[in-house]
Amino acid sequence: MVLVCLAALVCRAEVTPSGLLAGVARADITPPSGIAQMNWGAQRHVAAAGIDAAGFIATALVVSDGRQKFAMVDVDALSVRHLDKLIPRAAAATGIPATHIRLGATHTHAGPMLTGVKGPVGMDLSPFREPYDRYWATVADKIVGAIVEANAKLAPVHVGAGRGVGTININRRIRAADGKPPAVGVNPEGFIDGDLNVVRMDDAAGKPVAVIVNYQCHGTVMAWDNEHISPDWPGMMRKVVERALPGALCLFFQGAAGDQGPVEGFTGDLKVAHRLGTILGHQAAALALQVETTKRAPRFEGFVESTAYIAKQPWRVDGPRDGTLKFASKILELPPRKYTAAEMERMRTAVKEAESQLPSAADKQVAEARLRRVRDLLEQWQRPYDATPVKVRVQVLRIGEVALVAMPGEPFAEIGVAVKKASPFAVTLFCGYSSGEGGDYMPMESEYDLQGYEVDRTPYGRGAAAKLIAEMPALFKLVQ
């Protein structure tokens, strides 16, 4: 375990201000039971039947140095792309530039969703449309309200961060072998990024007000058999952290989880999601409790005659930590996906096989879901090739000794590790699933020949990940 500092919480009243301000606020975005919940092609239901007691929330954090402001929002959702329109509203209400507002999805697969490409094939979804649209309109209003409230609560803070290891994720890309195709599941031999990062913000008196947790693991504990609206494992993780640091609100920023899943998943049992969230929550809370948000060190102040000859070395505050606030953003132009003749033939064959199996299938829904999946992919692949680069926005926000890197979509864990390794900062959080241009899976080049779900659907071509990684040192330099 590597920490910025080790010590217990202490009073900061005598410490020179760091120059940083922060405010945090939370909105309950729990939907009603009965809302559409179509997150899986294999599921047989459309409407959710219950709500996970872990809750469904959005939490806004605004940070400032008195000259500029930035807002970050943690949202229990599969994606935040459909919420981008609220950003100009929040900007107008707070004066925070729209480019300084970032939404991030936890990427739970157990939230509200309405789409014809998942769930029962051919079902009439029109009765679900109006309540679904009304829900997300309400969510947008609540998120704007949370940003406004957090902005109104700006007060002096001290910021520290720590790095540790989380143990609930595993590589999810099963390789093709023994005549079996590649699949999504559990691959202990694959690349795993266990990096667990936390940022703690304390008020002027040393009381924690916010904890950011950054980790990479799909929200896929709850799967097609689940009928509860649930934040998946991040919900219980946040609750555990908040119990350990009373008064603080915990935000979860999903990492580079494109190829990272839970060690136990694809279940309908809420207890599994709660257990994994509890495990990571304790691991994150232990880190947060050890982080020092001011500079402290043991100071020699003589000796004491006791049963042993004891050096007096009380911990003393030396001053505030770095309070620098800087921001850089760049739209990268990455190579688009181009399908080979062999890949096209493979997908055509998959469609023909699925069509031939449908009439005699014992389970029509499974067979129909298979045919829909490969047909949708073939339709995507057969579109005329467009050589226009795929645009992706990458952002870097420096908060003192911490850097937060954010991008849309689902980058593979190796990308996150490479970016964190290139960072000159003590702790770097890599956050996928963010608002902005771009999206979808971004594999490493070595994964393309291995095929599989993520590679089949990515809009990025070979070399995209390498180009993104190569661009990061220049972005980091802009905020040093």
C-alpha positions as CSV (number, residue, x, y, z in Angstrom):
1,M,0.0,0.0,0.0
2,V,1.3,3.4,-1.0
3,L,-0.1,6.5,0.7
4,V,0.4,10.2,0.4
5,C,0.7,10.3,4.2
6,L,-0.1,8.1,7.2
7,A,-1.9,9.5,10.3
8,A,-5.1,9.7,12.2
9,L,-7.6,12.6,11.8
10,V,-6.6,15.7,13.7
11,C,-7.8,19.3,14.1
12,R,-6.7,21.6,11.3
13,A,-8.0,24.8,12.8
14,E,-4.5,26.2,13.1
15,V,-3.4,25.3,9.5
16,T,-3.0,28.0,6.8
17,P,-5.8,27.6,4.2
18,S,-4.8,25.5,1.2
19,G,-6.6,27.9,-1.1
20,L,-9.1,25.2,-2.2
21,L,-12.8,25.4,-1.7
22,A,-15.3,22.5,-2.1
23,G,-19.0,21.8,-1.7
24,V,-20.9,18.6,-2.0
25,A,-24.6,17.7,-2.4
26,R,-26.7,14.6,-3.1
27,A,-29.9,13.9,-4.9
28,D,-32.1,10.8,-4.5
29,I,-32.8,9.6,-8.0
30,T,-34.5,6.3,-7.1
31,P,-37.1,5.5,-9.8
32,P,-40.5,3.9,-9.1
33,S,-41.0,0.2,-9.3
34,G,-42.5,-0.8,-12.6
35,I,-40.1,1.4,-14.7
36,A,-38.5,-0.3,-17.7
37,Q,-35.3,-2.1,-16.8
38,M,-33.9,-3.5,-20.1
39,N,-30.2,-3.9,-19.5
40,W,-29.8,-7.5,-20.8
41,G,-30.6,-9.3,-24.0
42,A,-31.2,-12.5,-22.0
43,Q,-33.7,-11.0,-19.6
44,R,-37.4,-12.1,-19.8
45,H,-38.9,-9.2,-17.9
46,V,-39.2,-5.5,-18.9
47,A,-40.5,-3.8,-15.7
48,A,-38.5,-3.7,-12.5
49,A,-40.3,-5.3,-9.5
50,G,-38.4,-3.7,-6.6
51,I,-35.8,-1.3,-5.4
52,D,-32.5,-2.2,-3.8
53,A,-32.2,-0.8,-0.3
54,A,-28.7,0.4,-1.2
55,G,-30.4,3.3,-2.9
56,F,-30.1,5.1,-6.2
57,I,-28.3,8.5,-6.1
58,A,-26.5,11.3,-7.8
59,T,-23.8,13.2,-5.9
60,A,-22.3,16.5,-7.0
61,L,-18.9,17.9,-6.0
62,V,-17.8,21.4,-6.9
63,V,-14.2,22.5,-6.3
64,S,-12.7,26.0,-6.7
65,D,-9.6,28.0,-6.0
66,G,-11.5,31.2,-5.8
67,R,-10.9,32.0,-9.5
68,Q,-12.2,29.0,-11.3
69,K,-14.8,26.2,-10.6
70,F,-15.2,22.6,-11.6
71,A,-18.2,20.3,-11.0
72,M,-18.1,16.5,-11.0
73,V,-21.2,14.3,-10.6
74,D,-21.4,10.6,-9.7
75,V,-24.6,9.2,-11.2
76,D,-26.1,5.7,-10.6
77,A,-26.6,4.9,-14.3
78,L,-25.4,2.7,-17.1
79,S,-24.3,5.8,-19.1
80,V,-24.6,9.6,-18.9
81,R,-24.7,10.3,-22.6
82,H,-28.4,11.0,-22.5
83,L,-27.9,13.5,-19.7
84,D,-25.4,15.8,-21.6
85,K,-28.2,18.4,-22.2
86,L,-28.4,19.2,-18.5
87,I,-24.8,20.6,-18.5
88,P,-25.6,23.9,-20.1
89,R,-28.5,24.3,-17.7
90,A,-26.2,23.7,-14.7
91,A,-23.6,26.1,-16.2
92,A,-26.2,28.9,-16.6
93,A,-27.5,28.3,-13.0
94,T,-24.0,28.4,-11.4
95,G,-21.7,30.3,-13.6
96,I,-19.5,27.2,-13.9
97,P,-18.3,26.8,-17.6
98,A,-20.0,23.9,-19.3
99,T,-16.5,22.6,-20.2
100,H,-15.8,22.4,-16.5
101,I,-18.8,20.2,-15.6
102,R,-18.3,16.4,-15.9
103,L,-20.9,13.7,-15.4
104,G,-19.7,10.2,-14.6
105,A,-21.8,6.9,-14.6
106,T,-21.2,4.2,-12.1
107,H,-22.1,1.8,-15.0
108,T,-24.6,-0.2,-13.1
109,H,-26.5,-2.7,-15.3
110,A,-29.5,-2.8,-13.0
111,G,-30.9,0.7,-13.5
112,P,-33.7,2.0,-15.7
113,M,-33.3,1.3,-19.4
114,L,-35.7,1.1,-22.3
115,T,-34.3,-0.2,-25.6
116,G,-35.5,-2.6,-28.3
117,V,-32.1,-4.3,-28.6
118,K,-32.4,-5.9,-25.2
119,G,-35.0,-7.8,-23.3
120,P,-37.8,-9.9,-24.9
121,V,-37.6,-9.7,-28.7
122,G,-40.5,-7.9,-30.5
123,M,-42.3,-6.7,-27.4
124,D,-44.4,-3.5,-27.5
125,L,-42.5,-1.0,-25.4
126,S,-44.8,2.0,-26.0
127,P,-46.5,1.8,-22.5
128,F,-43.2,2.2,-20.8
129,R,-42.0,5.2,-22.8
130,E,-43.8,8.1,-21.1
131,P,-42.9,7.1,-17.5
132,Y,-39.3,6.4,-18.6
133,D,-38.8,9.7,-20.3
134,R,-40.5,11.5,-17.3
135,Y,-38.0,9.8,-14.9
136,W,-34.9,10.9,-16.8
137,A,-36.3,14.5,-17.1
138,T,-36.7,14.5,-13.3
139,V,-33.2,13.1,-12.8
140,A,-31.8,15.9,-15.0
141,D,-33.6,18.4,-12.8
142,K,-32.2,16.8,-9.6
143,I,-28.7,16.7,-10.9
144,V,-28.8,20.4,-11.8
145,G,-30.2,21.1,-8.4
146,A,-27.4,19.1,-6.7
147,I,-24.7,21.0,-8.7
148,V,-26.4,24.3,-7.6
149,E,-26.5,23.2,-4.0
150,A,-22.9,22.0,-4.0
151,N,-21.8,25.3,-5.5
152,A,-23.6,27.2,-2.8
153,K,-21.8,25.2,-0.1
154,L,-18.3,26.1,-1.2
155,A,-16.0,26.3,1.8
156,P,-12.3,26.0,2.6
157,V,-11.0,22.4,2.4
158,H,-7.8,20.4,2.6
159,V,-7.2,17.6,0.1
160,G,-5.2,14.4,0.3
161,A,-5.2,11.1,-1.6
162,G,-4.0,7.5,-1.2
163,R,-3.4,4.4,-3.3
164,G,-4.1,0.9,-2.4
165,V,-5.4,-2.4,-3.8
166,G,-9.0,-3.6,-4.3
167,T,-9.8,-7.2,-4.6
168,I,-13.3,-7.6,-6.2
169,N,-12.4,-7.3,-9.9
170,I,-11.1,-9.8,-12.4
171,N,-10.5,-9.9,-16.2
172,R,-13.8,-10.7,-17.9
173,R,-12.7,-11.7,-21.4
174,I,-12.7,-15.5,-21.7
175,R,-10.6,-16.6,-24.7
176,A,-11.8,-18.9,-27.4
177,A,-10.6,-22.5,-26.8
178,D,-11.5,-26.1,-27.4
179,G,-14.0,-25.2,-30.1
180,K,-15.8,-22.7,-27.8
181,P,-16.1,-19.1,-28.9
182,P,-14.8,-16.1,-26.8
183,A,-17.2,-15.0,-24.1
184,V,-17.7,-12.6,-21.2
185,G,-17.1,-14.2,-17.9
186,V,-14.2,-14.7,-15.5
187,N,-10.6,-15.0,-16.8
188,P,-8.1,-15.2,-13.9
189,E,-5.3,-15.4,-16.5
190,G,-6.2,-12.1,-18.1
191,F,-4.9,-8.6,-17.2
192,I,-6.2,-7.2,-13.9
193,D,-5.8,-3.7,-12.5
194,G,-6.4,-3.8,-8.8
195,D,-5.5,-0.2,-8.3
196,L,-7.8,1.5,-5.7
197,N,-7.5,5.3,-5.4
198,V,-9.2,7.5,-2.9
199,V,-9.3,11.3,-2.5
200,R,-10.4,12.8,0.9
201,M,-11.5,16.4,1.4
202,D,-11.6,17.8,4.9
203,D,-13.1,21.1,6.1
204,A,-10.9,23.7,7.9
205,A,-11.5,21.9,11.2
206,G,-10.4,18.5,9.9
207,K,-13.8,17.0,9.4
208,P,-14.2,14.9,6.3
209,V,-16.8,16.3,3.9
210,A,-16.2,14.2,0.7
211,V,-14.4,11.0,-0.3
212,I,-13.8,10.0,-4.0
213,V,-13.3,6.3,-4.7
214,N,-11.9,5.3,-8.1
215,Y,-11.8,1.6,-9.1
216,Q,-12.3,-0.4,-12.3
217,C,-15.1,-3.0,-12.2
218,H,-18.2,-3.5,-14.3
219,G,-21.5,-3.1,-12.5
220,T,-22.6,-6.5,-13.6
221,V,-23.1,-8.5,-10.4
222,M,-26.8,-8.1,-10.9
223,A,-27.8,-9.5,-14.3
224,W,-30.7,-10.8,-16.4
225,D,-32.5,-12.6,-13.5
226,N,-32.5,-9.5,-11.3
227,E,-35.7,-7.5,-11.2
228,H,-34.5,-4.8,-8.7
229,I,-33.4,-1.3,-9.5
230,S,-29.9,-1.4,-8.0
231,P,-26.7,0.6,-8.0
232,D,-25.0,-2.9,-8.0
233,W,-21.8,-3.1,-5.9
234,P,-21.0,0.6,-5.8
235,G,-24.1,1.4,-3.8
236,M,-23.0,-0.6,-0.7
237,M,-19.4,0.5,-1.2
238,R,-20.4,4.1,-0.7
239,K,-22.5,3.3,2.3
240,V,-19.6,1.5,4.0
241,V,-17.2,4.5,3.3
242,E,-19.8,6.9,4.7
243,R,-20.3,4.9,7.9
244,A,-16.5,4.9,8.4
245,L,-16.2,8.7,7.9
246,P,-19.4,10.2,9.4
247,G,-20.5,13.5,7.7
248,A,-18.7,12.8,4.4
249,L,-20.4,11.9,1.2
250,C,-18.7,9.3,-1.0
251,L,-18.5,9.6,-4.8
252,F,-17.6,6.7,-7.0
253,F,-15.8,7.4,-10.2
254,Q,-15.7,4.2,-12.4
255,G,-12.3,3.4,-13.8
256,A,-11.0,1.8,-17.0
257,A,-13.4,-1.2,-16.7
258,G,-13.8,-2.2,-20.3
259,D,-12.3,-5.7,-19.6
260,Q,-12.8,-5.8,-15.8
261,G,-15.7,-7.5,-14.2
262,P,-16.7,-8.6,-10.7
263,V,-15.1,-11.8,-9.3
264,E,-18.7,-13.1,-8.8
265,G,-21.4,-11.8,-11.1
266,F,-24.3,-12.4,-13.5
267,T,-26.6,-13.2,-10.7
268,G,-30.1,-12.1,-9.4
269,D,-29.0,-12.2,-5.8
270,L,-28.7,-8.8,-4.2
271,K,-26.6,-10.2,-1.4
272,V,-23.7,-10.8,-3.8
273,A,-23.6,-7.2,-4.9
274,H,-23.9,-6.1,-1.2
275,R,-21.1,-8.4,-0.1
276,L,-18.7,-7.3,-2.9
277,G,-19.5,-3.6,-2.3
278,T,-18.9,-4.1,1.5
279,I,-15.5,-5.6,0.8
280,L,-14.4,-2.8,-1.4
281,G,-16.0,-0.2,0.9
282,H,-13.9,-1.4,3.8
283,Q,-10.7,-1.4,1.6
284,A,-11.5,2.2,0.5
285,A,-12.5,3.4,3.9
286,A,-9.2,2.0,5.4
287,L,-7.3,4.1,2.8
288,A,-9.4,7.2,3.4
289,L,-8.9,7.0,7.1
290,Q,-5.1,6.9,6.7
291,V,-4.9,9.8,4.2
292,E,-3.5,13.1,5.5
293,T,-5.0,16.2,4.0
294,T,-2.3,18.5,5.6
295,K,1.4,18.1,5.9
296,R,2.2,16.5,9.2
297,A,5.3,14.7,10.5
298,P,6.7,13.5,13.8
299,R,8.9,16.2,15.3
300,F,11.7,15.4,17.8
301,E,11.1,17.4,21.0
302,G,13.5,15.8,23.5
303,F,13.3,12.7,25.7
304,V,11.2,11.3,28.5
305,E,12.6,9.2,31.4
306,S,10.3,6.3,31.8
307,T,10.6,2.5,32.1
308,A,12.3,3.0,28.8
309,Y,14.2,6.0,27.6
310,I,11.6,7.4,25.2
311,A,12.0,10.0,22.4
312,K,9.3,12.6,22.3
313,Q,8.1,12.7,18.7
314,P,4.6,14.1,18.5
315,W,3.0,14.6,15.1
316,R,2.9,18.3,14.3
317,V,1.3,20.2,11.4
318,D,3.8,21.7,9.0
319,G,1.3,23.4,6.8
320,P,-1.2,22.9,4.0
321,R,-0.8,20.6,1.0
322,D,-0.5,21.9,-2.5
323,G,-3.8,23.6,-3.5
324,T,-3.1,24.1,-7.2
325,L,-6.1,23.8,-9.4
326,K,-5.5,23.4,-13.1
327,F,-7.4,21.9,-16.1
328,A,-6.6,20.7,-19.6
329,S,-8.9,19.2,-22.2
330,K,-8.3,17.9,-25.7
331,I,-10.3,16.2,-28.4
332,L,-8.3,13.4,-29.8
333,E,-8.8,12.0,-33.3
334,L,-8.4,8.3,-33.3
335,P,-8.6,5.7,-36.1
336,P,-12.0,4.2,-36.8
337,R,-12.8,0.5,-36.9
338,K,-12.3,-1.2,-40.3
339,Y,-13.5,-4.8,-40.7
340,T,-11.6,-7.4,-42.7
341,A,-13.1,-9.7,-45.3
342,A,-12.5,-12.6,-42.9
343,E,-14.4,-10.8,-40.0
344,M,-17.3,-10.0,-42.3
345,E,-17.6,-13.6,-43.4
346,R,-17.4,-14.8,-39.8
347,M,-20.4,-12.5,-38.9
348,R,-22.4,-13.5,-41.9
349,T,-21.9,-17.2,-41.0
350,A,-23.0,-16.4,-37.4
351,V,-26.2,-14.9,-38.7
352,K,-27.0,-17.8,-41.0
353,E,-26.4,-20.3,-38.2
354,A,-28.6,-18.3,-35.8
355,E,-31.4,-18.2,-38.5
356,S,-31.2,-21.9,-39.1
357,Q,-31.3,-22.7,-35.3
358,L,-34.4,-20.6,-34.6
359,P,-37.2,-22.8,-35.9
360,S,-36.1,-25.9,-33.9
361,A,-34.9,-24.0,-30.8
362,A,-36.3,-25.4,-27.5
363,D,-36.1,-21.9,-26.0
364,K,-37.3,-19.4,-28.6
365,Q,-36.3,-16.3,-26.6
366,V,-32.7,-17.4,-26.3
367,A,-32.5,-18.2,-30.0
368,E,-34.2,-14.9,-30.9
369,A,-31.8,-12.9,-28.7
370,R,-28.8,-14.6,-30.3
371,L,-30.1,-13.8,-33.8
372,R,-30.8,-10.2,-32.8
373,R,-27.3,-9.8,-31.4
374,V,-25.5,-11.1,-34.5
375,R,-27.8,-9.3,-37.0
376,D,-27.3,-6.0,-35.2
377,L,-23.5,-6.5,-35.4
378,L,-23.6,-7.5,-39.1
379,E,-25.7,-4.4,-39.9
380,Q,-23.1,-2.2,-38.1
381,W,-20.2,-3.9,-39.9
382,Q,-21.8,-3.6,-43.3
383,R,-22.2,0.2,-43.2
384,P,-19.9,1.9,-45.7
385,Y,-16.5,2.4,-44.3
386,D,-15.9,6.0,-43.1
387,A,-12.3,7.0,-42.7
388,T,-13.2,10.0,-40.6
389,P,-11.3,9.8,-37.2
390,V,-13.4,9.0,-34.1
391,K,-13.3,12.0,-31.8
392,V,-12.8,11.4,-28.1
393,R,-12.5,14.1,-25.4
394,V,-9.9,13.5,-22.7
395,Q,-9.8,15.8,-19.6
396,V,-7.2,16.2,-16.9
397,L,-8.1,18.1,-13.7
398,R,-5.3,18.7,-11.2
399,I,-6.3,19.2,-7.6
400,G,-3.1,19.8,-5.7
401,E,-1.1,16.5,-5.7
402,V,-3.9,14.6,-7.4
403,A,-4.8,14.3,-11.1
404,L,-8.2,13.2,-12.4
405,V,-8.2,11.9,-16.0
406,A,-11.6,11.5,-17.6
407,M,-12.9,10.2,-20.9
408,P,-16.2,8.8,-22.2
409,G,-16.7,5.1,-23.0
410,E,-15.2,1.9,-21.7
411,P,-11.4,1.8,-22.0
412,F,-9.6,-1.4,-21.2
413,A,-7.7,-1.5,-17.9
414,E,-4.3,-1.6,-19.7
415,I,-5.1,1.9,-21.0
416,G,-5.8,3.2,-17.5
417,V,-2.7,1.6,-16.1
418,A,-0.5,3.1,-18.8
419,V,-2.0,6.6,-18.3
420,K,-1.5,6.4,-14.5
421,K,2.1,5.2,-15.0
422,A,2.7,8.2,-17.3
423,S,1.4,10.7,-14.7
424,P,3.8,12.9,-12.7
425,F,1.4,13.2,-9.8
426,A,1.4,11.4,-6.5
427,V,-2.0,9.9,-7.2
428,T,-3.9,9.7,-10.5
429,L,-7.5,8.7,-10.9
430,F,-8.4,7.4,-14.4
431,C,-12.2,7.7,-14.9
432,G,-14.1,6.2,-17.9
433,Y,-17.8,6.4,-18.5
434,S,-17.8,10.2,-18.5
435,S,-19.7,12.9,-20.4
436,G,-18.2,14.4,-23.5
437,E,-17.5,13.4,-27.1
438,G,-16.8,9.7,-27.8
439,G,-17.8,6.4,-26.2
440,D,-18.1,2.6,-26.3
441,Y,-15.3,0.1,-25.7
442,M,-11.7,0.9,-26.4
443,P,-9.6,-2.3,-26.5
444,M,-5.8,-2.7,-26.6
445,E,-4.5,-3.6,-30.1
446,S,-3.5,-7.1,-28.9
447,E,-7.2,-7.9,-28.2
448,Y,-8.5,-7.5,-31.8
449,D,-7.3,-10.8,-33.0
450,L,-8.9,-12.5,-30.0
451,Q,-12.4,-11.3,-31.0
452,G,-15.1,-11.2,-28.4
453,Y,-18.0,-8.9,-27.4
454,E,-16.0,-5.8,-26.7
455,V,-13.9,-6.0,-29.9
456,D,-16.9,-6.9,-32.1
457,R,-18.7,-3.7,-31.2
458,T,-15.9,-1.1,-30.7
459,P,-16.0,1.9,-33.1
460,Y,-12.2,2.3,-32.6
461,G,-9.6,0.8,-35.0
462,R,-6.2,-0.7,-34.2
463,G,-3.8,1.9,-32.8
464,A,-6.5,4.0,-31.1
465,A,-5.5,3.0,-27.6
466,A,-1.8,3.5,-28.3
467,K,-2.5,7.0,-29.7
468,L,-4.5,8.0,-26.6
469,I,-1.8,6.8,-24.3
470,A,0.9,8.7,-26.3
471,E,-1.1,11.9,-26.0
472,M,-1.2,11.9,-22.2
473,P,2.3,13.2,-21.3
474,A,1.6,16.4,-23.1
475,L,-1.8,16.8,-21.4
476,F,-0.2,16.2,-18.0
477,K,2.5,18.8,-18.7
478,L,-0.3,21.4,-19.2
479,V,-1.4,21.0,-15.6
480,Q,2.0,20.7,-13.9
